[in-house]
Amino acid sequence: MRLILVLLGLAALVVVGLLATGMISLDAYGGRLPTVSAETGKVAIGSSNRTMEVPTVEMRNTTVSLPTIEVQKAPEAAPAPTPVPAQ
């Protein structure tokens, strides 16, 4: 229940923010049945080429100590003696 109220509150804040910044414009006209017209702002997304300073990574070989693990197989088990049937 609290989650729904928080989400509704956040949605209301977003709408108020959009109205305050002019991204959404709502006009209501009176009369018998009010009509509402909405004009929205535009957002353009693109790319441009610019020269910037970026970090570089240098690769070099060096000797480091690494942990090792050796695994040895268990010795072969001797075959079990065949049981002699009781008489």
Secondary structure as UniProt FT lines:
FT   HELIX           2..21
FT   STRAND          24..29
FT   STRAND          35..40
//
